[in-house]
Amino acid sequence: MDFSNRDVVVTGGTGALGSAVVGLLLEAGARCHVPYLHAAEADRFKYRSHKAVTLVPDVNLTEEAAVARVYDRIGTLWASIHIAGGFAAGSVADTGKAQLLGQIETNLVSCFLCCRAAVKAMAGKGGRIVNVASRQALEWRTGAGLSAYTVSKAGVAALTTTLAEEVAKDGILVNAVAPSIMDTPANRTAMPKADFAAWPKTEEVAATIQFLASPGNMVTRGGIVPVYGKS
């Protein structure tokens, strides 16, 4: 999985999973472009001073112009990894239109716009796109009580498979991972009585993402890969 001299966009790269992905990519020789919206995101990012990392500030991934600004500045894009998103709990009865659209914007629209920009940037050169769906995107019944989140992540899964079919002929392989609850400090705090050992580690999920985004992935496309660990 040699990424030497390859440019990779990682949205959500300053978060727990994103940082794990960026770390693996840097070890493999990639140049990472990490958009962020709030200064606090960059301040906590462990790789902010790395010579192969370019932080792109003030990027709202739900706005077309902002997304275009991220991709237009890159000479030759190899891979685009879309981790940015958000989570909200709530049943259908307790979820209003604003909350529903908020999850769709944060999870689906941001992913769609980044996929679109990545495909345009990769035109004629090939590349890799990796999205992040969720377990609920594959197992809808587990989304009970997480209605808007489940709908938005199911959209990411559908986007992944349809886009993979559209661009396979262009040498662009599109896949997604579908994590269960991951072992992060925030999730441990939110669910202190859970069995943390059963949760997949961010580094383990990141390794799957790295392979799907790598030149070593020669044939896998349209996959929504479960990364559940023992959970």
Buried (B, 14 or more C-beta within 10 A) or exposed (E): BEBEEBBBBBBBBBBBBBBBBBBBBBEBEBBBBBBBBEEEBBEEBEBBEBEBBBBBEEBEBBBEEBBBBBBEEBEEBBBBBBBBBEBBEBEEEEBEEEBBEBBBBBBBBBBBBBBBBBBEBBEEEEBBBBBBBBBBBBBEEBBEEBBBBBBBBBBBBBBBBEBBEEBEEBEBBBBBBBBBBBBBEEBEEEEEEBEBEEBBBBBBBBBBBBBBBBBEBEEBBBBBBBBBBEB
